[in-house]
Amino acid sequence: MKKSTIILTVLIAMTIKTNAQWITQTSGITNLLNSVYFTDSNTGYAVGGGEMSDGNGIILKTTNGGTNWTQQTIGTTIGLNSVYFTDANIGYVVGRQGTILKTNNGGANWTAQTSGTSNDLWSVYFTDSNTGYAVGSWGTILKTNNGGTNWTTQTSGTNDPLKSVYFYNSNTGYIVGSSGTNGTILKTINGGTNWTAQTSGTTNWLSSVYFTDSNTGYAVGGGGSSSTILKTINGGTNWIAQTSGTNDPLYSVYFTNSNIGYIVGSNGTILKTINGGTNWTAQTSGTTNWLGSVYFTDSNTGYVVGSNGTILKTTNGASVRENIVKENINIFPNPASDIVTLNIDNTNSADLTLNIYNVIGTLVKSEMLKQNNRQINIGDLSNGVYMVTIKSKNLTESQRLIIQK
């Protein structure tokens, strides 16, 4: 058998300037906030009071990008869990005891809708101005085809509490929740007429779901002192557990593009990925409060809400890395078979980690790199396409590797 050698030349030169990542905004309240949504760069809404109590329902609005938040008159004290707008004026909020509120004038007035259920509702999502979905306790799925005038119960096939609903297009949607013993994932390909249970592969509950394209999606959750991040690259047929780097339960996930995403959770946890979930890095939130929802208005500007009236804002994508002078990985020959040889010129002497991931994103090999020359045996890896990632505290660089024996 012929041996091949891969030589990775890693050149890293950088200067680091640390900027504030997440800035606390003044909400003016101490209520729990469960959900945040913006209709444009300036106008946003935060709702709450519902995850941990039936009362204290509240809706806040900002018209200046979060500098000031004004409490809205909502006509109910029922706790509220989720907010979604279909345009600048028309929006929906769902909450405890089957509560659905609608505004036609950008939050100036909110009118109660008839949901037809007394079950708690946890999430609302619209695919167009007329078609929307709300999900909640006891497997509740509601659908409207007329902008909330009427809501019809869909057959979910489960009694599990359903926590989050997301549609990639008008027909294809996903719901996540928990059976108590397994994470629940449901999928429809016909606009909710039928929902099919997916295999999540986790015993933890799931609280949020988000898709970046028709095949690639993420679901997050946890339980007790554990966290869960799942990823699919085939439209939910298979879900693969990702490494979160934290034991805190996770409550909300949002991606600004196919590679960059954010997750928030307990104890002020904020995670960020810049490579589609291959690695997640903890951000400095500046709080230990429970964080329940994350939303970005563009690639840099984002908001997080949580307990004790917490509202956080970033205007730089929560990035602490600036002024990268040079970063380069050269892999050759490629394809290769048995031995990886690394020649590293690491100008700032940072410890590096070499990770190798298979085609579905599973970590198959990891090595710490603390010396300038290193050989790593890849003979135990099967033929196929892999991703080689070199990572330090402030840098992640990746390149494809083909193993062929």
N, C-alpha and C positions, 0 to 999 in steps of 0.2 A: 504494500500500500504506500502510495506516495504521500509524503507529508507536505503540508503547506504552512507557511508562516505569515501571520498578519503583523505588520508593523504599524502601530498607531502613533503618529507624531502629534502631540498635543501642545500647542503653543498658547499660553494664556498670559496676557498682560492687561491689567485693569486698574482703574482707580475707583474707589467706592465712596459714594456720598449718601448718607442715610437721611432720607426725608421722612417727615411724619406720614404715616400710611392712612390711618383712619382717624378722623376728627369727630369728637362728640358734638352733636347739634343740640340746641335747646328745644326740647319738646314742650316744656311747660306743664308736664303731667308726670305722675308716677304709675300710671296704669300699665298693665302688660300690653305690648304691641305684638301682634301675630303676623301681620302681612303688610307689605309696602308695594306700591305700584305708581309709576310715573307715566303721564300721557305725553309729555315733552320734556325738554331739558330743564324747565323751570317748575312745571306743575306736577305735583305728586300727592299721594294719599297714603296714610297709614291707619290701620284699623286694629282694634284689640279688645281686651277684656274677656276673651272667650275660652282660651285654652285651659286655664286653671280655675275659672269660676264662671257661673251663669250670668252674673251681672257685670256692671261697670263697662257696658258697651260704649265705644268711643270711635269717632272718625276724625282724623286730623288732615288738614290740607295745607300745602305750601304753594306759593306762586313765585317764589324767588330761589328755587333750587335748594330749599331746606334751611335757609337762613332764619326764616320765621315759619312757625306752624300754628294754624288757627283751628280751634275745635269747632266742628260742625254740629248743627242741630239735627238729630237723627230720629227723635220721636220714640225711642225704645231704650231700655236699660239692658237688654239682652246682650251677652258677650258676642263679639264678632271675630271671625277667624280668617277671612280671605276677601280680597278686593281685586276687581278686574274691570278695566274700561275698554269699550269697543271704539270710542273716539274721544275727542276732547270734552264732550258734554255727557255722554251716556256711559254710566258705570253701574256695577253691581257689587253688593257685599253680601256674604252669607255668614251665618253664625249658629248659635245654640238654638235648640227647640224649633228647628225648621225655618229659622229666620232668613228671609231674602229681602234685601232692600235695593231699590233702583233710583237713580237720579237721571234726569234729562237735562240738567242745567249745571253740570260741573260741580255738583255737591251742594249747591245752594239749598236744595230740598231733596229729601230722601223719602220714598214712598214704599210701604211694605207690600210685597207681592205674596200671592197665595201659593205656597209651596206644596201643599197637600200632605205634608209630613210633620210630625213633631220630633223627629230624630235630629240630632245635632248635625250640622253641615260644616265641613272642614275646608272645602276648596271649591272654587268656581273658575270656569274657563270658557271663553267664547271663541268660536272659529270664524264667525262673521257677525254682522250687526244683528242678526236674528237668531242664530243657532248657538246655544250655550249649554253647559253641563255643570251640575253641582253634585258633589259626592259627600258622604258622611257615614254616620254610625249605622250598624246593622246592615251593611252592604248596600246602603242607599245610593242610587244613581238617579238623578233627575235630568231631564232634557227639555229645553224649550226651542220651538221653531218660530216663535213670534216675539222675540225680544223680551221675554219674561212675562208676558201676559198670561200664558199658561205653562205649567210645568208638568211633565208626564213621567211617571216612574218607569225606569228601565229595569230589566231583569239582569242582576249582577251574577247570580248563581252562588252567592256567598252571603253569610251573615257577619263577615269580618268588618271592623271599622275601616273605612276608606279615607285616606288622609290627603291625597293629592291627585289631581287630574291634569293631563297635558295632552293636547292634540298637535301632531305634526302637520296634518292637513285636514281637510274637511271630513275625511273618512277614517283616518288612522289615528287612534288615540290610546293612551295608557293611563291606568289608575294604579296607585300603590297604597298599601296599608299593612294590616297584620291579622293573622289568624289566632295570635296568642302563642303559637308554637312555630310558625313559619312566616316569613315575609311574603305578603300577598302582592302579586302583580297581575293585572288584567289587561287584555288588549282587545281592541275592536278594529276591524277593517271596513266596517260598513256604517259608520256614523252612530254607533251605539245600539244598533238593532240587536247585535250579539256581542257578548263579551266572553273571551276565552282566558282561562287561568294559565299563566306562564310559570315555569319553574324558576324560582328565585335563587335557590341554593343556600338561603340563609334562614336561621331561626330567629333573627332579630326583626322587629317591626321596621317598616319603611315609611318615611314621612314626606318625601318629595321626589319628583321625577321630572327629567328634562331631556329633550332630544335636540341634537345639533344638526342632524340630517335624517333621512328616512331609515337609515340603518343604525346610527350611532346614538346611544342614549345612556343616561346615568340615573341611578336611584340611590338615595341615601337614607340612613336611619341609624338604629342602634338599640341599646337596651341596657339599663343599669350602668355599668362602667365599661361599655364596649361601643364601638362605632362600626358602621357598615357603609362601604361605597361599592356599588355594583356598576359594571359597564357592559353594554351589549354592542356588538358591531354587526349584528345580523337581524336587526329589528325586533329583538326580544326573544328570539328562539333560544339563545343561550345568554346567561348573565354570569360574568366573571368577577370575583371579589378583587378589589383594588386595595393597596396598602395606604391607609389614611395617616399613619404616624401619630394617632391620638386614640385615647380610650373614651373620649367624650361623645355622647350621642349627638347625631347630626340631624338637622331639621329642614334645611333648604339648600337647593343647588341651582346655579344659574351660570350659563356660558355666554360669553360675548362673541365668540367665534368657535371654530372647530377645535382649537387648541387651548384657549384660555377660559378657565372656569373658576368658580368660587363656591365654597360650601360654608355654612355657618351652623353653630351648634351650642351646646351647653358650655358654661364656664368661660364665655367670651371667645369661643373657638371660631376662628376664620381660617380657612385653608384656600390655597390658590394652586392651580396647575397651569403650566404653560406648554404642556405637551400632551394634551388630550387625556389626562388622568394617569399617565405613566408614573408621574411623581406628583405628590401634593406637599406643599410647603406651608407651615404655619405662619400666619400674619400676626402682627402686633395690633390687637383690637383696642387696648387701653381699658378694658373692662373685664370683669368676671361674671357679668350678668348673662342670663340665658338669652341666646340670639335665635330668632325664629324665622327670619325672612331676609333674602338678599335680592336686589334688583339693580341692574345697570341701565343707564340711559344712553351711554356710548361706551367705547372701549376703555375709557379712563374714569368716567364718573359713575360711582355706584353708591348705594345706600343699604344699610342694614338696620333692622329694628328688633327690639327684644323687651325683656322685663324691665320694670321700673322706669318706663317711658324712654328707654334707650333708643336713640337714633344716631347712627354713625354715617359719615360720608367720606369718600375718597375722591380725589380729583386727578390721581396719577396711577390708577389701576392698582393701588396698594403696592407699588414697586419700590424697592430699595436699591436696585442696581442701576447705576448710571455710568456713562462714559466708558463703554467697553472698547478698549484700544484694539485688541486682536484676540480672536478665539477661533481655533481651527483644529479639526480632527482629520487626519489622513489615514485611510485604511488600505493596505495593500499587502499581498495580492488579495483579490476578492473576486471569485469564491476562494474559500480556504477549508482546511479539514481538521487539523489536530492541535496546533500550538498558536497561541496569540502572544506576540512579543510587543511590548510597549516601550517606546522611547519617549520620555516626557521632559519637556522644558517648562517647568512650572515656576514662573518668575516670582510669584508671591508666596511660594512654599506652602500653599494650602494643601491639606490632605484631600485626596481625590478618591471617589468610589467609581468602580467600573461595574455597571449593571448590564446584563444581557436579557432581553425580553423576547418571547416567541411571538408569533403572528397574532395571537389573541390577547396579547398584553400581559401574559403571566411571566413573572420574574423567574428565570431558570438558572441564573448564575450571578453571584455578586462577589466582588473582591475589593478590599481596601488597597489603595496605591500610595505607599509612603516612601518609595524610593524611585530613582530616576529610570531604572531598567527593571522590567518585570516580565516573566513568562507565565502565561496562564494556559492550562490544558483545556481545550474545548472538545476533546475527543469523545466525551460522554454525551455531547449534544447531537441530536438527529439531523439529517439533511433538512434544509428548509431556509426560510428567510427570517432573520432576527434583527432586532434593533439594539445597537451598542450605544450605551449612554455613559458619558463621563460627567460626574457631578461633584461639585464642591459646595461650600456654604452659599455662595452667591452666583453659581454658574451651573447651567445644565446644557450640554451639547450632545447631539445624537446623530448617528449615521447608520445606514442599513448595512447588514452583513449577510452574505449568503454562505451557508455551510454545505459543501458538496464533497462527498467522500468517494 
